[in-house]
């Protein structure tokens, strides 16, 4: 990527962030001071926050014991300790 292309991309990102901050600020002010168009300003506020906040990144889970191998980032474990089979978790029973 050329330096001028990188600079123009940085400027674009900075302008988008500034615009989002302005939208959030104006939405907060209008929600606080007026009673008109609350749905519009609430929607703009939610969209502005959604753009400004970073995307969540799921963490890799590690096995808690030697008899469980985790293949998924979100296994479902029940209260009694059993694990749902569709989530990619294998339970190795060494007692057999």
N, C-alpha and C positions, 0 to 999 in steps of 0.2 A: 504494500500500500504506500503510495507516494505521500510525502509530507504535506502537500497542499490538500490532498484528499482527506488525510487524517485530521487536519485542522478544520476543514469545512464540516466534517462529521462531528467533531467536538463542539463546534459552534452551534450546529443544529440541535444536538442533545441539550446543551445549556439553554438554548432558547425554549425548547420544549419544557424543561424543568421550571424555568421562570414563568412560562405561561400557565403551567399547572399550579404553581404557588399562587399566582394571581387569581385563578379560578377558585381555588379553595378559600382564599382570603375574601373575595367578593361574595362568595356563597355564604360564608360565616357571617359577614356583616349584614347581608340581606336577610338571613334567617333570624338574626338578633334584633334588627331594627324594624322590619316590616312584617305585615301579616299576609301579603300577597304572594302568590306563586310559591308556596312552601314546597310543593312537590318538585317543582323545577329546580329550586336551589338545593334541596336535599339530594336530588339525583346528581346534580353537578358536583356537589361536595363529595358524594360517594365515589364518583368517577375520578375526581381529582386525587383523592386519597389512594384509590386503587392504582392509579398511574405512578404516584410518588413512592409508594411502599414497594420494597423489593419482593420478587417472587419467592415463595417458600421453596426450600430445597430439602427433600426428604433425606434423612440420614440412614445410612446402612445399619441394620441391626446385627449385632453379633450374638452368637449362641451363648446362653447363660450356663449351660452345662455341656458335657461331652456327648450326651445322648440326643441332642437336637441340632439339626443342620438347617439354617435359615437360607431360603432361596428367594425370598421376597422382601420388599422394604416395609410391608405393612401386614404382618401375620395377625390373625385373629385368635387370641387366646382366651378361653373361657375361664370362669371362676374356678372350676374344678381342676384346672391344669391341662385339660385337653386342648388340642389345637385343631382348627378347621382344616380339612384336607385340601380344599381348593385354593389355599393361599401359598402353596409351595413349600410347606414345612414337612420335613421327614423326621419321624421319631424312631430312633433306633433302640430297641429293647435288648439290652445285653444280658438280661436275666434268663432268656430262653436258651 
